[in-house]
C-alpha cells in the first residue's frame, strides 16, 4: 500500500478560403480520427464484470461537473466530459487539424460566409432515459438547428450566444426572445441563417466572412444533443449525445460512462470511465493517493506544489509510485472587469502594483498577465474601496484570490466575495464573460496530469478541453 500524503491547501485554425474556387469540400477520413488502436470494447453496462479484458479507468477532475449541458459548462473539467459524451459537426484530429465528425463532408463558399454540412445518415443518439423508449433515435439536421437556436434563448447564459452571434438572424431571434415577453406577440421564431435543406443537410449563413467558424464549431459548446434531453427548466442532466462514451448514471460525485461501440472513430482500449469531481482539492488528492483514482487531470495549484518542484518536475519521493506529465497546452483563468461597477481607475491602480511572483509563487504554476481597464465607464459613478467579486469556486480562482486579497488590502482596498452568482453593478470582477465586461487579469496555467505508474498515455492536447486517450495503455500486470 502506498503511503498517503497529506495535502495542505494555502486556503482552430483554418485559413480563410479567400480567392479561389467557388466551393471548398472537406471529407472525413480514417487517418485523422481519435485512436490508432483498432480494439473496441465489448462490455456496455457499467457493472464490474469478471472479464480479464474489461478495462475501467477512474479519473479525478479538479472542478465540479455540475451538469452535462454544453451551454452551462464553465470549466475545462466540464468541457472535457462533455467532449467525451457528445460530438459536434467538426472534430479535432490527432495532429490538431479539423475534420468532419458528425458529417461525411462540408463545403465552404469562396468568401467563408456559407458552410454546408452533409450529415451521416446512420448516426444515432445514445440510448438514454431521455427517450421514452430508452432507445436512441437517428440524428437529423433539425437537431443541429435546434441546439443553435437554444443558444439564442433566455434560459441559457447570455454569453454563450456571443460565440455564434455572427450567424445571420441569431441576434434577431435572441432580442425577440429577450424583449418580447408575450410569446403570442413574437414574430421571429427561428434563426434565418441556419437552413435545413433535408434531414441530412444543414447550411449556416454568416453576416460576414469568418475564417474561425469551423474552429468554433469544434468547441464542445457546439455539441449536438437530443432535444428530448433538455428539461423544461435548468441544464441537461440526462445526456443523449453521439460521442465516444455514453453517460450511464451519476453516483454521488462520480459520473459513470461506458464506451460507445458504434462510434465511427477507432476507440481507446477502455470499457468504462468513472469521472469524479465536486470534492475539494485536498480530498481529491487523497482519493488518488489512496488508489481510489487512477489519475488526476489538470492538477490544482496546491496539489502541484505538493508533488513537484518549482520547475514542475516530480519530487524524487514520488518516483516509485507516480508519473507527472505536463500537457502541451495550458488553461486560462481570466478575471473580467464589470464596466458598470465604475471601478476602472481603481482596478488599474491595483493591477499596476501587483508583482506576479507574489500571486502564483512558483514558475511551475505559469504566469499572470494584466490589461488596463477602460476608464471611460467611470464617468457616471464614484469609486469606492470595496471590490465585489463572484464566480470564484474553482480551485485555481480560489488560490489566486488567496494570493491577491492580502495585496489588495495593503493597497487600501478590500475584496468582498458574493455568496450568490448574481451579476450586477456591485460586482467589480467576475470569472465569466458577461456582457459589458472586459478581461483585465489572466492566469495562464500549464496543465499537469498525475497518474499512478500503471496508467500510461493519457494527456490533454490542442485545447484544454480535449482529453486525448489515443495513446492510452495499461501495464499488462494490471489488466
HELIX and SHEET records of a PDB file:
HELIX    1   1 UNK A   30  UNK A   32  5                                   3    
HELIX    2   2 UNK A   76  UNK A   85  1                                  10    
HELIX    3   3 UNK A  141  UNK A  151  1                                  11    
HELIX    4   4 UNK A  158  UNK A  161  1                                   4    
HELIX    5   5 UNK A  162  UNK A  164  5                                   3    
HELIX    6   6 UNK A  170  UNK A  179  1                                  10    
HELIX    7   7 UNK A  183  UNK A  185  5                                   3    
HELIX    8   8 UNK A  213  UNK A  218  1                                   6    
HELIX    9   9 UNK A  220  UNK A  222  5                                   3    
HELIX   10  10 UNK A  227  UNK A  229  5                                   3    
HELIX   11  11 UNK A  281  UNK A  289  1                                   9    
HELIX   12  12 UNK A  301  UNK A  307  1                                   7    
HELIX   13  13 UNK A  316  UNK A  318  5                                   3    
HELIX   14  14 UNK A  339  UNK A  341  5                                   3    
HELIX   15  15 UNK A  344  UNK A  352  1                                   9    
HELIX   16  16 UNK A  357  UNK A  360  1                                   4    
HELIX   17  17 UNK A  363  UNK A  365  5                                   3    
HELIX   18  18 UNK A  375  UNK A  380  5                                   6    
HELIX   19  19 UNK A  395  UNK A  410  1                                  16    
HELIX   20  20 UNK A  476  UNK A  478  5                                   3    
SHEET    1   A 5 UNK A  23  UNK A  27  0                                        
SHEET    2   A 5 UNK A 103  UNK A 109 -1                                        
SHEET    3   A 5 UNK A 114  UNK A 119 -1                                        
SHEET    4   A 5 UNK A 201  UNK A 205 -1                                        
SHEET    5   A 5 UNK A 194  UNK A 198 -1                                        
SHEET    1   B10 UNK A 245  UNK A 251  0                                        
SHEET    2   B10 UNK A 254  UNK A 259 -1                                        
SHEET    3   B10 UNK A 272  UNK A 276 -1                                        
SHEET    4   B10 UNK A  56  UNK A  61  1                                        
SHEET    5   B10 UNK A 295  UNK A 297  1                                        
SHEET    6   B10 UNK A 437  UNK A 452 -1                                        
SHEET    7   B10 UNK A 322  UNK A 338 -1                                        
SHEET    8   B10 UNK A 427  UNK A 430 -1                                        
SHEET    9   B10 UNK A 386  UNK A 390  1                                        
SHEET   10   B10 UNK A 414  UNK A 417  1                                        
SHEET    1   C 7 UNK A 245  UNK A 251  0                                        
SHEET    2   C 7 UNK A 254  UNK A 259 -1                                        
SHEET    3   C 7 UNK A 272  UNK A 276 -1                                        
SHEET    4   C 7 UNK A  56  UNK A  61  1                                        
SHEET    5   C 7 UNK A 295  UNK A 297  1                                        
SHEET    6   C 7 UNK A 437  UNK A 452 -1                                        
SHEET    7   C 7 UNK A 367  UNK A 370 -1                                        
SHEET    1   D 2 UNK A  90  UNK A  92  0                                        
SHEET    2   D 2 UNK A  98  UNK A 100 -1                                        
SHEET    1   E 2 UNK A 455  UNK A 456  0                                        
SHEET    2   E 2 UNK A 473  UNK A 474 -1                                        
SHEET    1   F 2 UNK A 459  UNK A 460  0                                        
SHEET    2   F 2 UNK A 467  UNK A 468 -1                                        
END                                                                             
